[in-house]
């Protein structure tokens, strides 16, 4: 069963039954454009659930909440699905306070308490580690991300969670692919579903099909209390920014290319690439039945 197929009908039914919504959406816009945006995002999330088996064996999720537009949007949309009975998973929001100067510590706990979401705020001064270890002028993102991810893995296990759920969207996945392509010499990106190295925790990205522009519009309409990043966000010339600009330029000149690129990542033909570890080129001989490419 395709669980994304009937999301529009379910939302319209709820609206017809008196317009009852999750409290988080009580002050959300009632415009046609916002409702279409919301339906589209919910449909794309449920399609990711379906395509990647994200709900199999899952009971408790830790939602990484940074204070940015994407993690706020992820939490809100998952709460919407949970409230409608379409996400039978317990949700715990978690913010890792990394000790950045001037970080407004009250915003996230106040917000999460107000909307009634179970949460955990964890303090770990990774900021000082990053500033100490990374040379002057170098980018912080790689080390900062590794330290943050390690702490979130630990917290997820301490909270008895089956999965760590992150707010990476379509553009994050495409940018990572091209960073690996241009700078890493490999074909790899962010998987929508990943098992950690220890084999005891899933990492899920339900926004894999969602466009960054849609997430930005959703966050603006919902008036989330956005917290900017003063560490990596303050640095210019990052490789990821170059990939973002390149993809934006391609999309302007050829609308729809981002979706085409994302589909390409789901349709890989190893026999038409150059990796002998994925396809037995040496064993391919004329006059014999060619080995099938997965």
LUMKOLPA-461591 format. One line per 5 residues: for each residue x, y, z of N, C-alpha, C. Coordinates in Angstrom, 2 decimals. Example, Ala and Ser with C-alpha at 12.3 -4.5 7.8 and 13.67 -1.06 7.14 Angstrom:
13.19 -5.69 7.80 12.30 -4.50 7.80 13.20 -3.30 7.80 | 12.85 -2.25 7.08 13.67 -1.06 7.14 12.90 0.03 7.87 .
END
This chain:
0.83 -1.20 0.00 0.00 0.00 0.00 0.86 1.25 0.00 | 0.54 2.22 -0.87 1.25 3.48 -0.91 0.64 4.41 0.12 | 1.32 4.64 1.24 0.72 5.39 2.34 0.64 6.87 2.04 | 1.28 7.34 0.95 1.20 8.76 0.61 -0.02 9.08 -0.24 | -0.66 8.06 -0.81 -1.69 8.29 -1.81 -2.91 9.04 -1.31 .
-3.30 8.80 -0.05 -4.56 9.37 0.43 -4.39 10.49 1.44 | -3.20 11.12 1.51 -2.99 12.16 2.52 -3.91 13.36 2.30 | -4.16 13.74 1.05 -5.01 14.89 0.79 -6.43 14.63 1.26 | -6.94 13.42 1.00 -8.30 13.07 1.44 -8.40 13.10 2.96 | -7.35 12.61 3.65 -7.38 12.58 5.11 -7.42 13.99 5.70 .
-6.62 14.89 5.10 -6.60 16.27 5.59 -7.92 16.98 5.29 | -8.49 16.73 4.12 -9.75 17.35 3.77 -10.88 16.84 4.66 | -10.82 15.55 5.01 -11.83 14.99 5.91 -11.76 15.65 7.27 | -10.54 15.83 7.78 -10.37 16.49 9.07 -10.90 17.91 9.03 | -10.66 18.61 7.92 -11.14 19.98 7.79 -12.66 20.01 7.76 .
-13.25 19.03 7.10 -14.71 18.99 7.00 -15.37 18.69 8.34 | -14.61 18.07 9.24 -15.15 17.72 10.55 -14.92 18.83 11.57 | -15.10 20.05 11.09 -15.03 21.19 12.01 -13.71 21.89 12.03 | -12.78 21.54 11.10 -11.51 22.23 11.02 -10.60 21.97 12.22 | -10.78 20.84 12.90 -9.96 20.53 14.06 -8.52 20.28 13.62 .
-7.58 20.90 14.32 -6.18 20.74 13.98 -5.35 20.60 15.25 | -4.13 20.15 15.09 -3.19 20.12 16.20 -3.01 21.54 16.73 | -2.84 21.68 18.04 -2.72 23.01 18.65 -1.60 23.82 18.03 | -0.56 23.16 17.56 0.55 23.86 16.93 0.12 24.65 15.71 | -0.97 24.19 15.05 -1.43 24.84 13.83 -2.62 25.77 14.07 .
-2.93 26.03 15.33 -4.11 26.85 15.64 -4.02 28.24 15.04 | -2.83 28.82 14.99 -2.64 30.17 14.45 -2.02 30.17 13.07 | -1.98 29.00 12.45 -1.39 28.91 11.10 -2.31 29.57 10.08 | -1.77 30.03 8.97 -2.61 30.64 7.93 -3.67 29.67 7.44 | -4.81 30.20 7.08 -5.90 29.37 6.54 -5.99 29.50 5.03 .
-4.99 30.10 4.42 -5.03 30.34 2.97 -4.93 29.04 2.19 | -5.42 29.08 0.97 -5.35 27.92 0.08 -3.89 27.56 -0.20 | -3.04 28.57 -0.39 -1.64 28.31 -0.71 -0.92 27.60 0.44 | -1.21 28.01 1.69 -0.56 27.34 2.82 -1.06 25.91 2.97 | -2.36 25.71 2.80 -2.91 24.35 2.92 -2.32 23.43 1.86 .
-2.12 23.96 0.65 -1.51 23.15 -0.41 -0.06 22.82 -0.06 | 0.65 23.81 0.49 2.03 23.59 0.90 2.11 22.52 1.97 | 1.26 22.64 2.97 1.25 21.68 4.07 0.93 20.27 3.59 | -0.07 20.15 2.73 -0.42 18.84 2.19 0.73 18.24 1.40 | 1.39 19.09 0.60 2.49 18.59 -0.21 3.62 18.07 0.66 .
3.98 18.80 1.70 5.05 18.37 2.59 4.69 17.08 3.33 | 3.46 16.99 3.80 3.02 15.78 4.49 3.03 14.58 3.54 | 2.59 14.82 2.32 2.58 13.74 1.33 4.00 13.26 1.03 | 4.94 14.19 0.90 6.32 13.82 0.60 6.97 13.08 1.77 | 6.65 13.49 2.98 7.19 12.79 4.15 6.65 11.36 4.20 .
5.37 11.21 3.98 4.79 9.86 4.03 5.30 9.00 2.88 | 5.61 9.62 1.75 6.20 8.85 0.65 7.59 8.35 1.05 | 8.35 9.18 1.76 9.66 8.74 2.25 9.51 7.62 3.27 | 8.51 7.73 4.16 8.22 6.63 5.09 8.03 5.33 4.32 | 7.23 5.42 3.27 6.86 4.24 2.49 8.05 3.68 1.72 .
8.76 4.56 0.98 9.84 4.12 0.10 11.00 3.49 0.88 | 11.28 4.01 2.07 12.47 3.58 2.80 12.15 2.77 4.06 | 10.88 2.39 4.24 10.51 1.56 5.37 10.86 2.18 6.71 | 10.62 3.48 6.85 11.05 4.19 8.05 10.26 3.81 9.30 | 9.07 3.26 9.13 8.24 2.98 10.30 8.34 1.54 10.77 .
9.12 0.74 10.11 9.21 -0.68 10.47 9.94 -0.86 11.79 | 9.24 -1.40 12.78 9.85 -1.69 14.07 10.17 -0.48 14.91 | 9.68 0.68 14.53 10.01 1.91 15.25 8.97 2.22 16.32 | 9.43 2.65 17.48 8.52 2.99 18.58 8.79 4.35 19.21 | 10.03 4.80 19.13 10.42 6.03 19.84 11.51 6.75 19.04 .
11.27 8.00 18.67 12.21 8.77 17.86 12.75 9.96 18.63 | 14.05 10.22 18.47 14.65 11.45 18.96 14.77 12.41 17.78 | 14.13 13.57 17.87 14.14 14.56 16.80 15.22 15.59 17.09 | 16.24 15.67 16.24 17.28 16.66 16.42 16.74 18.04 16.08 | 16.72 18.93 17.06 16.15 20.27 16.88 17.25 21.31 17.08 .
17.65 21.94 15.98 18.75 22.91 16.04 18.25 24.32 16.31 | 17.00 24.59 15.99 16.48 25.95 16.05 16.41 26.60 14.69 | 16.77 25.84 13.65 16.68 26.33 12.27 15.34 25.97 11.65 | 15.07 26.52 10.48 13.77 26.35 9.82 13.43 24.90 9.54 | 14.43 24.10 9.16 14.16 22.74 8.72 13.81 21.82 9.89 .
14.54 21.93 11.00 14.23 21.06 12.14 12.91 21.46 12.80 | 12.61 22.76 12.85 11.30 23.19 13.33 10.19 22.62 12.45 | 10.38 22.74 11.14 9.37 22.23 10.22 9.19 20.74 10.32 | 10.31 20.01 10.45 10.25 18.55 10.61 9.43 18.19 11.83 | 9.71 18.83 12.97 8.99 18.53 14.20 7.50 18.81 14.04 .
7.17 19.95 13.48 5.76 20.33 13.32 5.01 19.34 12.43 | 5.61 18.94 11.34 4.95 18.04 10.41 4.82 16.63 10.99 | 5.82 16.19 11.74 5.73 14.88 12.39 4.65 14.90 13.48 | 4.56 16.00 14.22 3.50 16.14 15.23 2.12 16.12 14.57 | 2.02 16.76 13.41 0.76 16.77 12.67 0.35 15.35 12.29 .
1.30 14.58 11.75 1.01 13.19 11.37 0.70 12.34 12.60 | 1.44 12.54 13.67 1.21 11.78 14.89 -0.19 12.07 15.44 | -0.57 13.33 15.47 -1.89 13.73 15.98 -3.01 13.11 15.16 | -2.80 12.95 13.87 -3.82 12.36 13.00 -3.82 10.83 13.04 | -2.95 10.25 13.85 -2.89 8.80 13.94 -2.15 8.15 12.80 .
-1.35 8.94 12.07 -0.64 8.43 10.90 0.84 8.17 11.20 | 1.26 8.44 12.43 2.64 8.19 12.83 2.63 7.57 14.23 | 2.55 6.25 14.32 2.45 5.57 15.62 3.79 5.45 16.32 | 4.44 6.59 16.56 5.77 6.62 17.15 5.80 7.72 18.21 | 6.43 7.46 19.35 6.61 8.50 20.37 7.74 9.42 19.94 .
7.54 10.73 20.09 8.52 11.72 19.65 9.12 12.46 20.84 | 10.44 12.61 20.82 11.15 13.40 21.83 12.04 14.38 21.07 | 11.86 15.67 21.33 12.70 16.68 20.70 13.96 16.88 21.54 | 15.09 17.08 20.86 16.35 17.28 21.57 17.16 18.39 20.92 | 17.57 19.33 21.74 18.51 20.36 21.27 19.84 20.17 21.98 .
20.91 20.16 21.20 22.25 20.10 21.76 22.81 21.52 21.80 | 22.87 22.08 22.98 23.46 23.40 23.18 24.97 23.24 23.14 | 25.60 23.73 22.06 27.02 23.49 21.82 27.92 24.59 22.38 | 27.36 25.46 23.20 28.17 26.46 23.87 28.56 27.64 23.02 | 27.82 27.90 21.96 28.13 29.05 21.11 27.83 30.35 21.85 .
28.69 31.35 21.72 28.45 32.63 22.40 27.12 33.24 21.97 | 26.44 33.82 22.92 25.18 34.54 22.67 24.04 33.63 22.23 | 24.19 32.32 22.42 23.09 31.41 22.08 21.92 31.65 23.03 | 20.73 31.95 22.51 19.57 32.24 23.37 18.99 30.96 23.96 | 19.46 30.59 25.15 19.14 29.30 25.74 17.67 29.11 26.06 .
16.92 30.19 26.21 15.53 30.08 26.64 14.56 29.77 25.51 | 14.93 30.06 24.26 13.97 30.02 23.16 13.40 28.62 22.94 | 14.27 27.64 22.78 13.78 26.29 22.48 13.02 25.65 23.64 | 13.54 25.65 24.87 12.74 25.05 25.95 11.42 25.77 26.17 | 11.39 27.09 26.03 10.13 27.83 26.18 9.14 27.43 25.09 .
9.63 27.34 23.86 8.77 26.97 22.73 8.23 25.55 22.88 | 9.10 24.61 23.21 8.70 23.20 23.31 7.75 22.99 24.48 | 7.97 23.71 25.57 7.04 23.62 26.70 5.68 24.18 26.33 | 5.69 25.30 25.60 4.43 25.94 25.23 3.58 25.05 24.33 | 4.22 24.31 23.41 3.43 23.46 22.51 3.25 22.05 23.06 .
3.78 21.81 24.27 3.53 20.54 24.94 4.30 19.36 24.37 | 5.53 19.58 23.94 6.35 18.51 23.36 7.40 18.05 24.36 | 7.47 16.75 24.58 8.50 16.20 25.44 9.87 16.51 24.83 | 10.81 16.98 25.67 12.09 17.37 25.11 13.23 17.22 26.11 | 14.42 17.30 25.55 15.64 17.25 26.36 16.62 18.28 25.80 .
17.13 19.14 26.66 18.15 20.11 26.28 19.47 19.64 26.88 | 20.43 19.40 26.04 21.72 18.86 26.47 22.83 19.89 26.22 | 23.63 20.18 27.23 24.73 21.13 27.06 26.05 20.38 26.91 | 26.74 20.65 25.80 28.08 20.14 25.57 28.87 21.22 24.83 | 29.95 21.69 25.43 30.71 22.79 24.83 31.60 22.28 23.69 .
30.98 21.91 22.59 31.75 21.52 21.41 32.29 22.74 20.67 | 31.70 23.89 20.92 32.15 25.13 20.27 33.63 25.38 20.56 | 34.02 25.26 21.82 35.41 25.51 22.20 36.35 24.49 21.55 | 35.89 23.24 21.44 36.70 22.20 20.80 36.93 22.54 19.34 | 35.85 22.92 18.66 35.95 23.26 17.23 36.87 24.45 17.03 .
36.71 25.49 17.83 37.54 26.69 17.69 39.02 26.36 17.96 | 39.27 25.43 18.87 40.64 25.05 19.21 41.28 24.19 18.13 | 40.51 23.25 17.58 41.08 22.26 16.67 41.17 22.73 15.22 | 40.23 23.59 14.80 40.18 23.99 13.39 41.10 25.19 13.15 | 42.02 25.10 12.19 42.94 26.20 11.91 42.21 27.48 11.49 .
42.85 28.62 11.70 42.29 29.91 11.31 41.98 29.92 9.83 | 40.77 30.32 9.49 40.36 30.42 8.09 39.74 29.15 7.52 | 39.90 28.01 8.22 39.29 26.76 7.75 37.83 26.71 8.18 | 37.06 25.83 7.53 35.64 25.73 7.84 35.40 24.79 9.02 | 34.39 25.12 9.78 34.09 24.38 11.01 33.13 23.21 10.81 .
32.42 23.18 9.69 31.25 22.32 9.55 31.54 20.83 9.82 | 32.61 20.31 9.26 32.87 18.87 9.35 33.05 18.42 10.80 | 33.95 19.07 11.53 34.20 18.68 12.92 32.98 18.96 13.78 | 32.36 20.11 13.59 31.17 20.46 14.37 30.08 19.42 14.19 | 29.88 19.00 12.94 28.85 18.01 12.63 29.15 16.67 13.29 .
30.42 16.24 13.25 30.78 14.95 13.84 30.56 14.96 15.36 | 30.96 16.05 16.00 30.77 16.14 17.45 29.30 16.16 17.81 | 28.52 16.91 17.05 27.09 16.99 17.32 26.43 15.63 17.13 | 26.78 14.96 16.02 26.16 13.67 15.72 26.49 12.64 16.79 | 27.74 12.62 17.25 28.12 11.67 18.28 27.32 11.87 19.56 .
27.12 13.10 19.95 26.33 13.38 21.15 24.87 13.00 20.96 | 24.32 13.26 19.77 22.92 12.91 19.52 22.73 11.39 19.52 | 23.71 10.64 18.99 23.64 9.18 19.05 23.56 8.73 20.51 | 24.43 9.29 21.32 24.45 8.92 22.74 23.12 9.24 23.43 | 22.61 10.42 23.18 21.36 10.84 23.81 20.21 9.94 23.37 .
20.19 9.61 22.08 19.12 8.75 21.56 19.10 7.41 22.29 | 20.26 6.84 22.52 20.31 5.56 23.22 19.94 5.72 24.69 | 20.37 6.81 25.31 20.01 7.06 26.71 18.51 7.21 26.88 | 17.84 7.75 25.86 16.40 7.97 25.92 15.61 6.75 25.42 | 16.31 5.68 25.09 15.64 4.47 24.64 14.99 4.61 23.27 .
15.59 5.42 22.40 15.01 5.66 21.08 15.52 4.65 20.05 | 14.68 4.35 19.08 15.04 3.46 17.99 15.76 4.20 16.87 | 15.50 5.53 16.78 16.03 6.28 15.65 16.32 7.72 16.05 | 17.34 8.28 15.40 17.62 9.70 15.43 17.09 10.27 14.14 | 16.23 11.28 14.23 15.55 11.82 13.05 16.05 13.24 12.81 .
16.52 13.48 11.58 17.16 14.75 11.24 16.41 15.48 10.14 | 16.60 16.79 10.08 15.83 17.63 9.16 16.50 17.94 7.85 | 17.30 17.03 7.30 17.92 17.27 6.00 16.90 17.10 4.88 | 16.90 18.02 3.93 15.90 18.04 2.85 16.55 17.71 1.51 | 15.77 17.91 0.44 16.21 17.57 -0.91 17.53 18.26 -1.28 .
17.62 19.57 -1.01 18.83 20.31 -1.37 20.05 19.82 -0.60 | 19.89 19.48 0.68 21.01 18.95 1.45 21.56 17.68 0.81 | 20.66 16.83 0.35 21.06 15.58 -0.27 21.79 15.82 -1.59 | 21.26 16.73 -2.41 21.89 17.02 -3.70 23.23 17.73 -3.52 | 23.29 18.67 -2.59 24.55 19.39 -2.34 25.63 18.42 -1.87 .
25.25 17.49 -0.99 26.22 16.50 -0.50 26.71 15.61 -1.64 | 25.80 15.23 -2.53 26.20 14.41 -3.67 27.24 15.13 -4.51 | 27.00 16.39 -4.83 27.93 17.11 -5.69 29.23 17.47 -4.97 | 29.18 17.67 -3.65 30.42 17.87 -2.91 31.29 16.63 -2.99 | 30.69 15.45 -2.83 31.44 14.20 -2.97 31.92 14.00 -4.40 .
31.09 14.38 -5.35 31.39 14.20 -6.78 32.57 15.08 -7.20 | 32.53 16.36 -6.82 33.57 17.30 -7.25 34.82 17.26 -6.37 | 34.64 17.06 -5.07 35.77 17.18 -4.15 36.23 15.85 -3.55 | 35.34 14.86 -3.49 35.68 13.59 -2.86 35.97 12.47 -3.83 | 35.67 12.68 -5.12 35.92 11.64 -6.11 35.11 10.38 -5.90 .
33.87 10.53 -5.41 33.02 9.36 -5.22 31.56 9.73 -5.41 | 30.75 8.73 -5.71 29.31 8.92 -5.86 28.65 8.52 -4.54 | 28.29 9.51 -3.74 27.66 9.25 -2.44 26.92 10.50 -2.01 | 25.89 10.29 -1.20 25.14 11.41 -0.68 24.66 11.08 0.72 | 23.64 11.81 1.20 23.01 11.50 2.48 21.91 10.48 2.25 .
21.98 9.30 2.85 20.88 8.36 2.69 19.67 8.78 3.51 | 18.50 8.43 3.02 17.28 8.75 3.76 17.15 7.88 5.01 | 17.78 6.71 4.98 17.75 5.78 6.12 19.13 5.14 6.25 | 19.69 5.22 7.45 21.05 4.74 7.67 21.13 4.04 9.02 | 21.85 2.92 9.06 22.14 2.25 10.32 23.50 2.72 10.80 .
23.58 3.14 12.06 24.86 3.64 12.58 25.91 2.53 12.64 | 27.15 2.92 12.85 28.26 1.95 12.80 28.11 0.84 13.83 | 27.52 1.17 14.98 27.34 0.16 16.02 26.18 -0.79 15.71 | 25.35 -0.42 14.76 24.25 -1.27 14.36 23.07 -1.29 15.31 | 22.98 -0.26 16.17 21.89 -0.26 17.16 21.00 0.98 17.10 .
21.15 1.80 16.04 20.36 3.02 15.93 20.18 3.40 14.47 | 18.94 3.69 14.08 18.67 4.18 12.75 18.80 5.70 12.71 | 19.27 6.21 11.60 19.25 7.65 11.32 18.28 7.85 10.16 | 17.24 8.65 10.38 16.19 8.84 9.39 16.13 10.29 8.94 | 15.83 10.49 7.65 15.67 11.83 7.09 14.34 11.88 6.33 .
13.25 12.09 7.05 11.92 12.08 6.41 11.69 13.21 5.42 | 12.52 14.27 5.45 12.34 15.39 4.53 13.11 15.18 3.22 | 13.55 13.97 2.95 14.39 13.70 1.78 13.79 14.19 0.47 | 12.46 14.16 0.35 11.80 14.58 -0.88 11.33 16.03 -0.83 | 11.52 16.69 0.29 10.98 18.05 0.48 11.97 19.11 0.02 .
11.47 20.11 -0.70 12.32 21.18 -1.22 12.64 22.20 -0.12 | 13.86 22.71 -0.13 14.26 23.70 0.87 13.38 24.94 0.79 | 13.02 25.36 -0.40 12.18 26.54 -0.55 10.82 26.32 0.10 | 10.27 25.12 -0.03 8.99 24.81 0.63 9.14 24.85 2.14 | 10.26 24.33 2.65 10.48 24.36 4.10 10.63 25.78 4.61 .
11.27 26.65 3.82 11.42 28.05 4.20 10.06 28.75 4.23 | 9.23 28.49 3.24 7.89 29.09 3.21 7.04 28.59 4.38 | 7.17 27.31 4.68 6.41 26.73 5.78 6.84 27.35 7.11 | 8.15 27.48 7.32 8.66 28.07 8.56 8.22 29.51 8.72 | 8.24 30.27 7.63 7.82 31.67 7.69 6.34 31.78 8.03 .
5.53 30.92 7.43 4.08 30.95 7.69 3.77 30.55 9.12 | 4.54 29.60 9.65 4.31 29.12 11.02 4.95 30.03 12.07 | 5.78 30.96 11.62 6.44 31.93 12.52 7.24 31.24 13.63 | 8.04 30.26 13.22 8.91 29.59 14.19 9.95 30.58 14.72 | 10.33 30.45 15.99 11.37 31.33 16.56 12.77 30.87 16.14 .
13.17 31.24 14.94 14.41 30.76 14.35 15.63 31.27 15.12 | 16.59 30.35 15.34 17.86 30.70 15.98 18.97 30.54 14.94 | 19.63 31.64 14.52 20.69 31.51 13.52 21.93 30.86 14.09 | 22.70 30.20 13.21 23.97 29.60 13.62 25.07 30.64 13.49 | 25.76 30.94 14.59 26.83 31.94 14.57 28.21 31.32 14.40 .
28.25 30.00 14.15 29.54 29.35 13.96 29.79 29.14 12.47 | 29.29 28.05 11.89 29.51 27.82 10.47 28.73 28.81 9.62 | 27.57 29.26 10.13 26.75 30.18 9.35 27.40 31.51 9.11 | 28.46 31.82 9.84 29.11 33.11 9.69 30.27 33.07 8.71 | 30.60 31.89 8.18 31.75 31.76 7.28 31.32 31.80 5.82 .
32.09 32.53 5.02 31.81 32.64 3.59 32.64 31.63 2.82 | 32.21 31.35 1.60 33.02 30.54 0.69 33.02 29.06 0.99 | 32.04 28.56 1.74 32.00 27.13 2.01 31.71 26.36 0.73 | 32.26 25.15 0.63 32.00 24.31 -0.54 30.51 24.08 -0.72 | 29.80 23.90 0.38 28.36 23.64 0.28 27.63 24.84 -0.31 .
28.07 26.05 0.04 27.44 27.23 -0.53 27.65 27.29 -2.04 | 28.83 26.87 -2.49 29.10 26.84 -3.93 28.18 25.84 -4.62 | 27.96 24.68 -4.00 27.06 23.69 -4.58 25.62 24.21 -4.60 | 25.24 24.90 -3.53 23.89 25.46 -3.45 23.68 26.47 -4.57 | 24.68 27.34 -4.79 24.56 28.35 -5.85 24.50 27.69 -7.22 .
25.30 26.65 -7.42 25.31 25.94 -8.70 23.94 25.31 -8.98 | 23.38 24.63 -7.99 22.09 23.98 -8.16 20.99 25.01 -8.39 | 21.06 26.13 -7.68 20.05 27.18 -7.86 20.12 27.74 -9.28 | 21.32 27.91 -9.80 21.48 28.43 -11.15 20.93 27.44 -12.19 | 21.21 26.15 -11.99 20.68 25.13 -12.90 19.15 25.13 -12.87 .
18.59 25.24 -11.66 17.13 25.22 -11.52 16.50 26.44 -12.17 | 17.16 27.58 -12.09 16.63 28.79 -12.74 16.60 28.63 -14.24 | 17.67 28.06 -14.80 17.77 27.91 -16.25 16.96 26.73 -16.77 | 16.82 25.69 -15.95 16.08 24.49 -16.36 15.19 24.04 -15.21 | 14.05 24.66 -15.04 13.16 24.32 -13.91 12.83 22.83 -13.87 .
12.85 22.28 -12.66 12.53 20.88 -12.48 13.74 19.96 -12.43 | 14.95 20.54 -12.65 16.15 19.69 -12.70 16.48 19.09 -11.33 | 16.17 19.81 -10.25 16.50 19.26 -8.93 15.74 17.96 -8.67 | 14.45 17.95 -9.03 13.67 16.73 -8.85 14.21 15.61 -9.75 | 14.64 15.97 -10.96 15.21 14.97 -11.86 16.49 14.38 -11.27 .
17.34 15.25 -10.70 18.58 14.77 -10.08 18.28 13.85 -8.90 | 17.28 14.22 -8.11 16.94 13.37 -6.96 16.44 12.01 -7.43 | 15.64 11.99 -8.51 15.18 10.70 -9.05 16.35 9.88 -9.55 | 17.37 10.55 -10.11 18.54 9.84 -10.62 19.26 9.09 -9.50 | 19.26 9.66 -8.29 19.93 8.98 -7.17 19.20 7.70 -6.78 .
17.95 7.56 -7.21 17.18 6.36 -6.90 17.13 5.38 -8.08 | 17.84 5.70 -9.16 17.86 4.83 -10.34 19.30 4.67 -10.80 | 20.04 3.82 -10.09 21.47 3.63 -10.35 21.67 2.37 -11.18 | 22.49 2.47 -12.22 22.79 1.33 -13.08 24.29 1.04 -13.01 | 24.72 0.13 -12.12 26.16 -0.12 -11.93 26.89 -0.53 -13.20 .
26.22 -1.22 -14.13 26.89 -1.68 -15.35 27.23 -0.53 -16.28 | 26.68 0.66 -16.01 26.96 1.82 -16.84 27.81 2.84 -16.09 | 28.47 2.40 -15.04 29.43 3.23 -14.33 30.81 2.56 -14.44 | 31.73 2.90 -13.53 33.10 2.40 -13.67 33.62 1.72 -12.40 | 32.72 1.17 -11.61 33.15 0.59 -10.34 33.12 -0.94 -10.43 .
34.29 -1.59 -10.57 34.32 -3.06 -10.69 33.90 -3.77 -9.40 | 33.79 -3.04 -8.30 33.31 -3.67 -7.06 31.79 -3.84 -7.10 | 31.11 -3.06 -7.91 29.65 -3.14 -8.01 29.18 -3.94 -9.21 | 30.04 -4.10 -10.20 29.65 -4.85 -11.40 30.86 -5.64 -11.90 | 30.64 -6.88 -12.28 31.72 -7.77 -12.70 32.08 -7.52 -14.17 .
32.81 -6.43 -14.42 33.23 -6.13 -15.78 34.21 -7.18 -16.30 | 35.11 -7.64 -15.43 36.11 -8.63 -15.85 35.46 -9.93 -16.32 | 34.32 -10.27 -15.70 33.64 -11.51 -16.06 32.69 -11.37 -17.23 | 32.60 -10.17 -17.78 31.68 -9.92 -18.89 32.36 -10.30 -20.21 | 31.86 -11.34 -20.87 32.46 -11.84 -22.09 31.42 -11.95 -23.20 .
31.84 -11.71 -24.43 30.95 -11.83 -25.58 30.51 -13.27 -25.73 | 29.26 -13.47 -26.10 28.75 -14.80 -26.31 28.20 -15.44 -25.08 | 28.32 -14.78 -23.92 27.78 -15.29 -22.67 26.64 -14.39 -22.23 | 25.78 -14.92 -21.36 24.69 -14.12 -20.82 25.27 -13.05 -19.90 | 24.96 -11.82 -20.20 25.50 -10.71 -19.40 24.93 -10.75 -17.99 .
25.78 -10.54 -16.98 25.26 -10.47 -15.61 24.29 -9.32 -15.46 | 23.24 -9.57 -14.74 22.22 -8.53 -14.56 22.72 -7.44 -13.62 | 22.40 -6.22 -14.00 22.74 -5.08 -13.16 21.57 -4.80 -12.23 | 21.86 -4.64 -10.93 20.79 -4.39 -9.96 20.23 -2.99 -10.17 .
END
